[in-house]
Amino acid sequence: MPKPDLSRFYPLNIAVLTVSDSRTSANDSSGDLLCQLLQSADHQLAARALVPNNKYQLRATLSQWIASDNIQVVLINGGTGFHQSNCTVDALTPLLDTPVPGFGELFRQLSFNQLGSAALQSGALAGLANGTLIFAMPGSGGACQLAMQQLILPQLDSKTGPCNFVAHVKGNFVAHVKNSPLKSCGA
C-alpha cells in the first residue's frame, strides 16, 4: 500500500439536520450557516433535513444516515437546550457506539466565555455510530458558528495535528489516514 499523503485534504460527505418546531426550510438560518461553513471548508453537503422535536422522527432520520455508506458526518442543530420539548440528547445518545465527551465539555467551556453560566444549559454532544461522526449543537447561529469554527472544522481536516477525526469515519481513504502515526491519535 502506498504511504499516505499527510498534506492532502480529504473532503467528507456531511449531512445537516435541524431539529425545530418553529423553523421551516425557508427560515432555517442555522442550517444554512452550517451548510455554508462546511462547503467553504471544501466538504460536500450529502443530505439535509428538518425534523420537529420528536425523538422518534429524529432517530429515524439519524438511523438512515448512520446506515448510509455515503454520509460520514452529521451536524445537528437544535433541540439540545434545557427545555421540556427538546429531545436531541435523548434521541441521539442510545444510537452512539462511542461518545466523544470532549466536544460537549469544550463547547460549554467556549460558550461560558461568551454567555456565562447559561452555558450550563447546553446539552451539546458528539459521538461515533457505525463510522459516522455526529455532532449535536444548539440551534442558534452563534452557537453553530462557535462549534464549527473552533471545534468541528479543525477536527474534520486530515491535516490537523496531532490528531483529528478523519481516520475514524467510514470511507475509502480511511486506511491511508489511519496508518499515519501523526494524524490518527489512537485510530
N, C-alpha and C positions, 0 to 999 in steps of 0.2 A: 504494500500500500504506500502511495506517495506521502511524503511528510506534509502536514497541514500548513497552509499559508496563514501564519498568525497575524498578518497585516490585512487580511481580507475581511470585509464586512459581509455577513450573511443576512440578507433580508428575511424577515419572518412573516408568516401569514397570521394576521391578528384580527380577531372579531371584537366588536364593540357592542356591549349590552347596556341599555339604560333601563333602570328599574324606577318607575314613577307612576303615580296615579293621576298626575296633572300634566305631564309632558306629552306632546304629540311629535310626530316626525317633523312637523312644521316649526316647532319651538324647542327642539332638543339641543340647546346651545352647548351643553356639556358634552353630549355625544358628538356633536360637530367638532368641538375643540379636540377631543381625543382622536378623532379621525384625521384632523389636520396635523396634529403633532406626530402621529405615527407615520403618516405619509411624508411629512417633512423630514423625518429621520430615515427615509428610504425603505420603510417596511410596507407591506401590502395589506390593504383592507380586504379581508376574506369574507366577512359577513357583518351584518349589523341588524340589531333588533331592539325593540322597545317593548317591555312587558310591565304589567301592573305589579304592585306589591302583593303578589300571590306566590307563596313558596313553591307550589306545585307547577305553575306555569314557568317560573324561573328555573326550577330543576329540570323541567322537560327541555327547555332551550339549551341550558348548560350541558345536559346529558348528550344531546345530539352533537354539540360542538366538541365535547370531550371525546366522543366516539369517532369523530371525523378524522380522517388521515390528513385533511387539508388545513386544519386550524391548529396552530402551535401555541398561541397565546390568546387569552380572553381578558378584556378590560371591562370591568363592570363599574358603572357609576350609579349611585343612588341606593337608597334602602339600607344604609349602614348605620344610620344615626339612632339615637336613643329615643325612639318613638314607637308606640304600640303597634302601628300599622307596618313598620319596616320589617322586612323578612330576609334580606340578603344574607346576613350572617347565618341564620338558622337554615336557610335553603342550601347554602354553599358548603358549610362545614362537613356534613356527612359524605359529600362527594369527593373530598380531598383524600388522596393517598398519603401525601406528605405535606404537612403545613409548613409555611415559611413565616415563623413568628416575627422575625426581624423586620418585615415590611410594616406590619401594624405598629410595632414599637417605634421604629424610626419615623413613620408618618405622624404618629401622635406627638413625638418629640418636636418635629419640624412645625407641626400645627400649633403646639404650645407656644413656640416662639412668636407666632402671629396672632393667636387667638386667646392665649392664656388658658385658664382652667377649662374652658369649653372643649378643649381637645379631649378631655376625658370621655366625652360622649360619642367619640368616633369608634365605630366597630371595624375600621379598615382592616383587611386581612388578605393573605395570599397563600397559595399552595400549588402543588402539582397533582394532577389527576390524569392518568393514562398518558403521561408525557405532554400534557397540556398545562402550561403555566397560567394561573388565574390570579388576577389582582382585582380586589373589590375596594372601592374608594367612595367617599361621599360624592353627592351629585352636584355640589357647587362647582362653578368654573374655576374658582381659585384653588379649591382642593384638588381638582383634576390636574390643573397646571402644576401645582406643587408636587404631586405624586409622580407625574410623568417626567418632569424636568429633573427633579432631584433624585428620584429612586428608580423608576421603571426604565426609562430610555437608556440610562447608562448600563443597566443590567441586561438589556436586550441587544447590546453591542458586543460582538465577539472579540473586539479589540480591547475591551475594558479589562484591566488587570487590577489586582492579581487574579480575580475570577469573575465570572458572570453566569447567567442562566442559560445561555445559548446551548451549551453542551448537554443540558438536561431536558430539552424539549424534543419531541419527535421530529424526524426529518432525515433525509439522506446525508446531510452534511455533518450530522452529529458525531459520527465516528472520527472524522478528521479533527474536530474541535475537542472531542473527548480525550484524544491521545496527546493533547498539548498540556504539559505539566504547568504551564504558566497561566492557562486560561480556564481550567475546569474546577479547581478547588474541590476535590472530593468526587468528581464525576467518575 
